């Protein structure tokens, strides 16, 4: 079962040391309009074929619009053989709908 973390926990991790990898699985347009600072964009439809492109960190949090498809995406990332067995892969509970922290935009 994929762990869920609250947006407050994600924001706290980013402020504490920034050693968490945020994966935004929304569309490129949604991502450009505003995303969690430092997040990478890998749309859900592309994730299965792009999962090998990334060096996954020790802690990965997947974010989506409402916190549902991010659970499936986190399962996919977690099952990828290049992800360390000790890595923590989680879904952000409530997704961007629940996020009230800062957002970066693409200019």
HELIX and SHEET records of a PDB file:
HELIX    1   1 UNK A    7  UNK A   16  1                                  10    
HELIX    2   2 UNK A   28  UNK A   33  1                                   6    
HELIX    3   3 UNK A   44  UNK A   50  1                                   7    
HELIX    4   4 UNK A   51  UNK A   53  5                                   3    
HELIX    5   5 UNK A   69  UNK A   79  1                                  11    
HELIX    6   6 UNK A   95  UNK A   98  1                                   4    
SHEET    1   A 5 UNK A   3  UNK A   5  0                                        
SHEET    2   A 5 UNK A  88  UNK A  92  1                                        
SHEET    3   A 5 UNK A  59  UNK A  63  1                                        
SHEET    4   A 5 UNK A  21  UNK A  24  1                                        
SHEET    5   A 5 UNK A  40  UNK A  41  1                                        
END                                                                             
